[in-house]
Amino acid sequence: MERDLLRKLAVQNDTKLVLLVLDGLGGLPHPDTRRTELEQADIPHLDRLAAEGSCGLTIPVAWGVTPGSGPGHLALFGYDPLVHDVGRGVLEAVGIDFPVGPNDVCARGNFCTVDDQGLISDRRAGRIPTEESSVLVERLRTVRLPGVEIFVEPVREHRFVLVLRGEGLHDELDGTDPNREGAAPLPVRALTPKARATADLLNRFIEEARGLLAGEKRANMVLLRGFSRYPHLPSFRDDFKLRAAAIAVYPMYRGLARLCGFTSLPGGGAFADELQTLRDHWGEFDFFFVHYKKTDAAGEDGDFERKVHAIEELDAQLPQLLDLKPDVLVVAGDHATPSVMAAHSWHPVPYLLHSRTARADETEAFNEAQCRKGCLGIIPAVESMSLMLAHAGRLTKYGA
Amino acid sequence: MERDLLRKLAVQNDTKLVLLVLDGLGGLPHPDTRRTELEQADIPHLDRLAAEGSCGLTIPVAWGVTPGSGPGHLALFGYDPLVHDVGRGVLEAVGIDFPVGPNDVCARGNFCTVDDQGLISDRRAGRIPTEESSVLVERLRTVRLPGVEIFVEPVREHRFVLVLRGEGLHDELDGTDPNREGAAPLPVRALTPKARATADLLNRFIEEARGLLAGEKRANMVLLRGFSRYPHLPSFRDDFKLRAAAIAVYPMYRGLARLCGFTSLPGGGAFADELQTLRDHWGEFDFFFVHYKKTDAAGEDGDFERKVHAIEELDAQLPQLLDLKPDVLVVAGDHATPSVMAAHSWHPVPYLLHSRTARADETEAFNEAQCRKGCLGIIPAVESMSLMLAHAGRLTKYGA
């Protein structure tokens, strides 16, 4: 339903809602077994939840659209990803707790290597260790440009964040990554006339960076992309009347949730740590977004067996989550990442909603084919919040 | 997805896509056997494609809407038929290669017969042979009207095209066919004040035609409908980055495809000829629209068995198409034409998509009931292009 209507209907109560996102959840059959990762996996707890609850398939953005993780999560948070466009630069910046302000333009940076002709030989500089890239970041911090403050922050391995802060900056800019080795980095190009001055500043930054990194063997150049300003997203807390917490290991997901008004809770690297965080803060929030990254990472690596194992590993620990007895539990994916494609895809994503008021349907197990039989059918992922709130008794009647 | 988004995401690669349209594909059960035309037909190849691929049902325009062939095809080409309205007159004109210009108003004309009181006795003049109607067309070409050029072109049997060319013409006009025998032809009526002058001109043309045809036994009057100007459709080639070819026997389908920017390939009258054309031009294009008319013709005639046979005839020749190994093959209909209704209908239309990345679903055969179990569910036909492009790997990721 429309966000405006959802906002009008939402009321408070003392229910607990959990959105468990298995990143890159959907898959395709293995050519040998003709079974998908979910069909292959031994997942008794997810199967039971599917059998007891209401299932379906979600379309993250639109038919045929392969979403990045940003749009995929925004949809599950109840934000139409075609309306709310959050740039990668801002996502990276908020993900490392950088206090993005209204006059900032953020970019995702990669250290890379270029050869004598200036052609890219490695777009990720061999995934240079964070300790080494942090030293290079220090060097980039010495760049000075007229009229703007410059922030350069290390992220992980070859990644960093660049933030320009100043009046009159614009983000209608194309990135410099040609997306292949053997090509030269592109200049930053303004997509609108008013963005030209910002493009000039960024190109000057890149030339200074080239000089400062010259002679470095491991990483002698930078690539910038995802130029973006702070997006003013409507507040999850205000609109849905939910005190919301995010439990995620990767910075980008924490950052995205914070942009929506979630409190980002500290958590260790393992799912067990995330569950411990969930238990520790169970009393403080109404809505918990719990992010599980391993499924997507394995899918992106094209590692079918590892994805199967990642799903099984999560399933084995589910009872600890179920012991908390959430009033509404949704298990969903932000998009499919079929191992056989080794990439995100556009395929509809398995979805289950478990609550006292969720009708058990013909679904007997949690996988693509079974969820197709579910009573929810094929629904836009953005409807998940409407369903979660409804099943939590948090939506008032519409009309007399 | 929105056309604008599709345009942004579409990229080129070297895949081959085939859209095979069985005109009027969907049906209803025969009262004796309770089986639809597709359920009755022996179609091993279509059944296998359905079993291997992803199936669903399409809504051509909207729930409950019975589409003409124009809107039905536009949707499959990725043009929302509620946004892009292509008049019948223009369709007929471009279908016979008439060079429609920006100042033209086109109409579909029918020769008909009227009795002594001027009431219609046969709306199609007994489907008068083309040779005879061509003679009458010559006679209509002698009509002169102030301020406009007049073109009259024969089509087939009782059909012709009338084009008025001149400044300030408008096409907000109602046709003259009362759609039943025993009634008098209606005058052309302007639907807006600015179209009044054009209506006057057309009514003068009709009166002149009545005079010129008086005394003719086979066809002594004309009916005009589908007044329309050249529609400026966005380019299929530019938007989807596809070199597209149309292989169709009937002029209207070729014309419609040309309006979208397809190249219309010459083909003989039989499906075997169409397949030969496909083979001959396989290397030159990325996207092939192949049109099969027999299914609709039989359905419109209310001939259940002939429609069954038409489907079987196509199925038997399918291996020649499959031998080309298209990366994405869609088998679809522009609308249903149930033989028991002897007319187009609004029923959702069986749809199958076959490609390496299409998940096999529970569909075991290609028909209405089986497609309902397909993993695509019931989708707007306009989403077909999104799916074809996605499965061809021709859509980039949306968002970071």
Boltz contact constraints between the chains, C-beta under 6 A:
constraints:
  - contact:
      token1: [A, 28]
      token2: [B, 359]
      max_distance: 6.0
  - contact:
      token1: [A, 61]
      token2: [B, 398]
      max_distance: 6.0
  - contact:
      token1: [A, 62]
      token2: [B, 1]
      max_distance: 6.0
  - contact:
      token1: [A, 63]
      token2: [B, 383]
      max_distance: 6.0
  - contact:
      token1: [A, 63]
      token2: [B, 386]
      max_distance: 6.0
  - contact:
      token1: [A, 64]
      token2: [B, 386]
      max_distance: 6.0
  - contact:
      token1: [A, 64]
      token2: [B, 387]
      max_distance: 6.0
  - contact:
      token1: [A, 64]
      token2: [B, 390]
      max_distance: 6.0
  - contact:
      token1: [A, 65]
      token2: [B, 1]
      max_distance: 6.0
  - contact:
      token1: [A, 65]
      token2: [B, 398]
      max_distance: 6.0
  - contact:
      token1: [A, 66]
      token2: [B, 397]
      max_distance: 6.0
  - contact:
      token1: [A, 67]
      token2: [B, 398]
      max_distance: 6.0
  - contact:
      token1: [A, 68]
      token2: [B, 397]
      max_distance: 6.0
  - contact:
      token1: [A, 68]
      token2: [B, 399]
      max_distance: 6.0
  - contact:
      token1: [A, 68]
      token2: [B, 400]
      max_distance: 6.0
  - contact:
      token1: [A, 70]
      token2: [B, 399]
      max_distance: 6.0
  - contact:
      token1: [A, 70]
      token2: [B, 400]
      max_distance: 6.0
  - contact:
      token1: [A, 71]
      token2: [B, 398]
      max_distance: 6.0
  - contact:
      token1: [A, 71]
      token2: [B, 399]
      max_distance: 6.0
  - contact:
      token1: [A, 88]
      token2: [B, 400]
      max_distance: 6.0
  - contact:
      token1: [A, 226]
      token2: [B, 400]
      max_distance: 6.0
  - contact:
      token1: [A, 346]
      token2: [B, 390]
      max_distance: 6.0
  - contact:
      token1: [A, 372]
      token2: [B, 375]
      max_distance: 6.0
  - contact:
      token1: [A, 378]
      token2: [B, 377]
      max_distance: 6.0
